[in-house]
């Protein structure tokens, strides 16, 4: 029942009959509101194959279509645009065919190939924050959309559960924790561990500041400057006097030597590295603490994921995968994909592809992140042989990394590497500014979700209309509205764009917002309830009734839903679904304001309009389900 598919074949038939030319494709667009018509054939591209006046060509094709296509009842030509008027019966037949179809627009998976979508992938040294919210919402929605388009889906994440940053939290807990647990403090486990990550940074900053204390002229910095090769070279190169210019020297070293200090001179830094070495050596006490603290974090993550409404089919842990890929590098060396430098390190040269040389194995034989990602991708396909494509939901600061990763996997000869996609997204900002995890200035995901619920509650109470709700019903409704506002505000934006998130703006009940769409859905449910209460029987549709122009516009928008799902899946863009839903809601509200539904005196028209409203509600719910957003029955 796709009018574009019907007309495409008929326009090609018309060009063949009139001009004896095979037209490869036909370009369509919606008819402009100021002209009569439902769909427009763009004539200009046809001029590449048919020479002549575009208006005359449009008239000839339009006449053919009107005489040979039952769905075309009239046409008009404006310059190079052939505007076609489609019969009411076509749209009514379409509606009859889908009215009782559950999950209209969804396609059941028949393809043997599966797609794996990775998202979230947090570190186990801190809670999830606002950036993770966008990541999770995008990854989950893309997975649901691809599934609805007819593909089998695996949702996965790789949990970054090892490394120096994890050991920082562990060391701080050992030094300052006094045996605290989530149970003893009443804190979620991820928040407790995150507090110790912040505590480590505070203690390190104190140690670092002490290093720069020159009050007595005997600071660790002064000794470092006087005795280290780096300090002496700097003084010599800049013709500085180490006594009279100590403040200038201080500023220089404070700016560039923080990492050097952590790695080579700080007590906390050396102790942290020692803790990591013990973990890598399998020290029982260290591994036990690591498991305990990670367990606290996982319990906390589970609560956040549940409240956010996302889930996973498979979990991967960096502690299991960080050694993967080294055997692949050895194989790639034999095949000539990689090469070894004199110092023993292994590289790949991608300069012919416009990139650079990339290390895949250090000179001491240890792997880098790229090696691990190569091995993890291969392992995922081994675990799931039906996977023939992967989507990595990772911020745009990793764009180059994934270009290199995908190219290496292609060069290694993996056919599925042709179907790898980096779902690159921009950062999320708040009016308060940039977030920093180690300084404890991040926007905590749990806190933000709670704030959204509270904001929804305040606005809803101000609007009234909840007098007959129980406290439990109100609480649930506020959560549905608040989370709907948060998710829609983030997902309606193209993933590539940076977002300035405004909580109050997102909960506005007017405009392109989640609550506005939720309110329209609730209004539709009210219409359906009233129809049921008055005993109206929603039977068969009379396909001969004349459509109001607002009904026709609404049906045209409904008809776009299946192809919208396919388009969103092909572009990995939940924004396409979100903005389609907003357009559908706008069309419904225009229909609602201009066409009587329950007050309609013609019984056949009333039955049709109630069912049309009901179907719009179903599509709103289906579209929002793809975005992970709930819809309330009442508001």
N, C-alpha and C positions, 0 to 999 in steps of 0.2 A: 504493500500500500504506500510505497514511497513515490510521491508525485514526481520528484526530480529524476528518479530512475526511469519512470514511464515516459516522461517528456524527453529525456536524453535520447532514448532509442527512436522516438517519433521525429525529433528534430533532424537526426541523422538520416532517417528515412525520407524526410521532406527534402533535404539537400540533395540526396541521391536522385529522387524523382524529378526535382526541378532543374538541377544543374549537372546531373550525372557525375557527381563528385562524392568520394568517400570522406566524410568529416570525422576526424579521429576523436575529438572531444567536444563537449558543449559546456559553456560557462553560464552559471545561473547566479542570481542574487535576489534577495527579497525585494519586492516592488516598493518603491518609495511611497510614503503615506499620502502624498499629494497627487498621486495618480491612481486610476482604477486598475486593479489587478492584485493577484496573490503571489505570483512568482514571475521573475523577469529573465528572459534569455538575452544575454549580452551579445549583440550582433558583431561588434568590432573584431573579436578574434576570428570570426568566420571569414572576414575580408582577406585573411591570409590565403584562403583557398578559393573563395568566390569573389571575383572582381565585380565592383559595381557600387551603386548608391546604397548605403546602409539602411536608409528608410525604406527604399523599394524592396530590398532583400528581406527586411523585417516583415513588410506587408505580405509578401509572397509566402514566407514560412508560416506567418500567423494564419493566413487563409487556409493553407493546407492542414494545419493543426485543428482549426475550428471544424473543418469538414471531415476530418479523419480520426479525431480523438474525442471520445465521448466526454472525457473530463473537462475539456476546454470549451467553454460556452461563449467566450468573447475575447477580444484582444484589442490593443492599441499600441501604436509605435510612437515613441518619443526619441527623436534623433536616432542613436544606435541602440535603443533598448526596446525589446519586444515584451510588453507587459501582458501576461495571460491571466484571464479570469477563470478560476476553477469552479466547477459546479458544487453546489451545496451537498448534493448526493454523495460526492466523493468523500467529503469530510465526515458525513454522517455514516457512511459505510465503514470508514476507518474507525470511527468511534465504536460502532457496533462490534467490530472485530476485536477490539482491545479492551472493551469495557469490563469484561469479566476475567481478564488475564492477570494473574498474580505476578508481581515483579515485572510489570511491563518495562521493556527496554533492556532487561538483563538477559544475557546469553549463557546457557549452560555449557560448561567446559567440555569440549569434544576433542581438542588438540592434545596429543600425547605429551607435548612439550610443556614444561613448567617454567615459571619465572620466580626467582628468589629476590625478595625485597629486603634489604638491610636498613634498619633505622635504629635510633636511640644510641646504642654503643657507648654507654657512659663509663666514666672512671669510678672505681670503688673507693675514692677518697673524699667524696662530697655528694650532697644531694643533687637531684636534677634541678635545673634552673630554667629560666625563660627561653634560652636558646634551645634546650632540650625539648621544650614544649613544641616549638615550631618543627623541629626535626621529627618528633614522634607523630605529630598530627599530619605532616606531609607524607611520611613513610607509610603510615597506616592507611590514609585515604588513597594513596596511589595503589597500594596493594588491593584494597577493596574495589577500586575502579577497574583495575586490570582483571580482577576476578569476574566482575560483572560483565566485562567485555568478552568473556569466554575462555579465559586462561586459568590453568591451575596455578595456585600461588603458595609459596612458602614464605612466611614472615620470619625474619631472623635478626639477631643482633650479635655483635662480638663485644664481650664485656672486657674492658681494659682493667684487669684485676692484678697486674704485676707492674713492677718498675719502681723507680726512685720516688715518684710522687706517692705511691701507696706506702712505701717505707717511711715517708715523712710523717704520715698520720700515725703509723705504728710506733715510731720512736717517741713522738709527742705523748701518746697514750702511756707508753712505758714510763716516761719521765714525770708526767704531770697528772696522769689519770686517776691515781689512787683507787684502782679497781672499779671505776665507774662502768656501768652497763646500761643498755636501754631501759631495763627493768628498774634499776635503782634511781635513774634520773627522770624517767617518764618521757624520754625523748625517743623519736623514731631513730632507728639504728643509723641510717644514712646521715641524719643531722648530727648525731653524736660524733661519728667519725669525722664528718666535715668540720666540726668545731675544733678537733685536734689538728686538722690540716691547717686551719687558720692559726691555731696556737703555735704550731711549728714556725710559721712565717713570722709571727710576732717575736718569738724568741730569737729567730735568726736575724731579724732586723736589729734587735737589741745588741746581739753579738757583733753584727756588722758595724753598728754605730760606735760601739766601744773600740773597735779596731781603728776608727778614724778620729778618736779623741786625742787631740794634740795639746791639751791644756798644760800638761807637765813636760811636753817635749820629748816624751819617751814612749809614744804610742806604738802599737804594733805596725801601724802604717809607716811611721817614720823609720822604724827598723827595716821594714819591707823595702822602702824606697832606697835606703842606704846600702842594703845588702843584696837585693835581687838584681838579676841581670836586666829584667824589664824596666825596673826603676832607674837604673843607671843609664840605660840607653835613652830613656825618655828625657832625662835631665840633660844629657849630652846633645841630643838632637834639637832640643828647644832652648839651649844655652841658658838654662835656669840655674839659679843658686839654690841649693837644696835647703838652705836655712831661711833666706829672706823671702823666697817664693813658695813656702810650704803650703800656703792656702791654695795657690793655683795648682800646685801638684796634687793636693788633696782633692780638689774638684775633678781633676782629670781622672785620677784613679777611681774615685767614687762612681764616676760615670761609666767607665769601661771595664772595671775589674771585679764587679760583683760576682759573676759566674766563676772567675778564676779563684776568688776568695773562697766561694762555697766548695769548689772542687779540691782545692789544695791546702787551704789554711784553716777553715772553720772547724771547730770541734763538732758542731751539729752535722755539718756536711760529711765529714769523715765517718762519723758514727752511722749516719744514714746509709752511706755506701757500704759500710761493713755489714749492716743489717741485710742489704740486698745480696751481698756475697753469701751470707749465711743461708738466705732463702734459696738461692741458686744451688747451694751445696746440699740442700735438704735438711738443714738443722731442725731437729724435731721441735724444739721450743719456739723457734721463729715461725716455722710452718704452722704450728698450732695456733699461735696468735694471729697469723695471717688469715687462717680459715675462720677463726672466731669473729674477727672484725669484718671480714668480707660477708660473713653470714648475717651480721647485723645490717649491713648495707643492703643486701639482697631483700631482706624482710621489709626494709623501708621502701626500696624501689617498687616492690610488689603493691604496696598500698598506693603509691603515686600512680602507677600504671592503671590500677583498677579505677581510681578516681578520674583519671584522664580518659579511660575507655579504650585503651589499646592493649593488644596482646601479641604473643609470639608463638610460632610453631616450633622453632629450634633456637637453642642458645649455643654460642661458641665463646670460649674463654681464652684470653690471650696467654694465660699460663699454660694452656694446652697447645697453642698454635705458634708461639713465638720462635720455636725451633724449626717450623715447617719452611719448606722452600729451598733449603740448602742442597738437597738432593736434586732439585730441579735445576739449580744453578750449575751443578756438576754435569748434568745432562746437556744443558745449554752450552757449556764450554766445549763439549765434544762436537756439538753440531755447529759451532762457530757463531752462535747467537751472542755469546758473551766473550770477553777476552780478559786475560790476566796481565796486570801491570808488574813492573819489576819488584815492587814491594810485596807482591803476593795478593793484593786486593783484586777483586773481579768487578768488571764494569760492562756496560753496554753503550755503544755509540749510536745515538739517535739524531745526530746532527743533520743527516740527509732528510729527516722528517721534520726539520725545523725546530727540534728540541736540542738538548745538550747531551753530554755524557753523564751516565747515572751509575753510581756504585750500587752493587747488589750483594757484595760480601767484603768485609773489612780485611785488612792484611793479616789480622790475627785469627781469621776464620769465622768471626762472629757475624751474625746476620743484622741487616738494617730493616727498618719498617717495610721497605719495598719488598724485600725477600719474604718477609712474613705474609704480606698481602698476596703475593704470588702463590705461595704455598696454601694459604687459606682458601683462595678461590678454587684452586684445583681440588682441595680436599672436599669442598662443598659439593662439587660435581661428582666426586667419587661416592660421597654419602647419599647423593640424590641423583642417580643417573638420568632422570627425566628432565633435569634442569638444563635449559637451553637459552639462558639469559639471566642477567642479574642487574638489579637496580641498587646503587649505593646512595643512600640519603646522607649527604655530608656537606657541610658548609662550603661556600665558594672559595675560602682560603686554601682549599685542597684541590682546586681545579687542575693545576699542573701535575700533581701527584697522580691523579687518575688518568690523565692523558698518557703519562708514562706507563702506568700499570697496564692499561688496556693494550697499548702498543706492544709491550713486552709479551703479554699473553698471546697476542696474534702472531708475533714472530716465533713463539715457541710452538705454534702449529695447532692451537686449540680452536676448533670450529666455533664453539660457543662464545669465543672472545669477540666475535663480530656483533654479538647482541648484548654487550655490556653498556650500561648507561649510568652516568654520574648525575643524580638528581641534586644539582648544585643550587643552593639557596642563599639568600642574603641574610644578614644578621637582623636581630630584633632589638630595637632601642626603646628606651623609655625616656620621658621628659627629664628624668633625674640624671641621665647620662650613662656612661659605659660601665659594664659589670666586670668585676675582678674576683675570681673564686678565692684565691689565696688570701685576699684582704678582707674576705667576708662581706663584700658589697654586691654580691649577686642577687638577682631577684629570684627567690626560692620558688620552685614550681608549686609546692603545696600551699605556700602563703598566697601566691597569686590566685590560685583556684579558689581559695577561701575568700579572698578579697572580691573576686568576681561574683561569688554567691551573695556576699554582703551588699555589693553594689546593686545587684539585681533585686535584692530584698528591699533596699531603700527606695528605689525607683518604683517598684511594684506597689509598695505601701502608699507611696505618694499618689499614684494613679487611682488607687482604690479598687473596687470591683472584686474583692476577695473576702467579703464578709462571711460567706457561707463555707469557707475553707477551714478545715481543722489545722492546728499548728503543724501536724505531721505533713499534711498535704501542702501547706505553704512552704515548709522547709524543702520538700522534694521539688516543688515548682521553682523555687528560687535557684536551686542547684541546676535544674534543666535549663533555665533561662541564662544563668550566669555562664555555664559551660558552653552553651550554644553561642552566646555572644563572643566569648574568647575564641572558640574554634573557627567560627565563621569569619571573624575579623582577620584572622591569620590566613585562612585558606582561600579567601576571596582574592588575595593578592597573588600575582604571578610569582612563583617560587624564586625566580632570579632577583626579584626586587627586594631591597632593604625595607624594613617596616619600622615605623614609629608607632608603637602600640599605645593607644589611649584608652584605658579601661572604661571610663565614663562614656566616651563616644561610642564604644562598641556595644553598650547596653541601651542605646537609643532605640525607642520603639518606632521610629520613623526612619525611612531611608534604607540604604543597602546594608542592613544589619541582620544578624541572626534572630534577635527578638522580633523584628518586624515580620520576618518570614514565619516564625513560630506563631505569632499572633494571627496571621492569615490562616494558617493551618487550623488553629483552634476555632476561628470563626467558621470555617467550613464544617468542622465537626459539630458545631452548634446548629448549623442549617440542617445537617443530616439527622441530628437528634430530634429537632422540631418536626421534621418530615415524618420520622418514625412515630413520634408521639401523636401526630394527627392522623395516623393510619394510611398515609400515602403509600401505595404499592409501586415499587420501582420495577416495572416490568419491561417488556420489549420496547425498543426505540422505534418511533415512526420515522423512517428515512426519507419521507416525502415532505416533511415540514420545511418551511423557509427559514433559513438561518439569519439571525440578527448579525450585523457586522462584528459586534463584540464577541459573539459566540464563535464566529468563524476565525477570528484572530486568536482566540484561546485554543481552538482545535489545532490551528497551525503550529502554535507553540508546543502543545502536547506532542505533536507528531515528530518534533525535533529531538525528543528525549533519547531514543535509541542511538541516533547518530552522534548525539552529544557525548554519550558514554564512550563510544568508540573513539571520538576525537580527543577526549580527555585522556583515555588510555594511551593513545598513540603519542600524545605530547607530554605524558606524565604530569598532568596539570589539574589538580583539584579545583583551581580557580575557574576552569571552564564549567565544571558542574555547579559551583557556587553561583556564578553569575548567570548561568542558564536559569537556575531556580529563582533568582531575584527577578529576572525578566518574566518568568511564568507567573510569579506572584503579582507583579505589576499588571499583567494582562488580566489576571483574575479580578483584581480590585477594580480595574476599569469596567470589566463585565458586571461585577457586583453592584457598582454605583449607577450603571446605565440600564441594566436589564432586570426586571422583576423576577425573582425566583419563587419563593413561597407565595407571594401575593398574585402571581400569574393566574389568570382565570382560565386560560386554555390548558386543559389537563395534560394533553400530550406534550406541550411545550414545558409545562411545569416539571413533569417526570424527567424529561430530557435534561433540563437545567440542573435539577438536583443531582442527577447521575454525573453530569459534567463536572459539577462542583466537587462531588465525591471523588471522581477520578483525579482531578487536580490535586486534591489532598493526598491521595495515594502516591502520586508522583513526587510531591514535595517531600513526603516521608521517605520514599525510596532514595531520592537524591541526597537528602540529609543523612540517611543511613550510610551512604557511601563516604560521607565526610565525617562519620562518627558522631553525628549530632542527633539528639533526641528531639521529638516534637511532643508538646503537651496537648492533651485532649481538651483542656480548658485553660483559659488565662483571664 
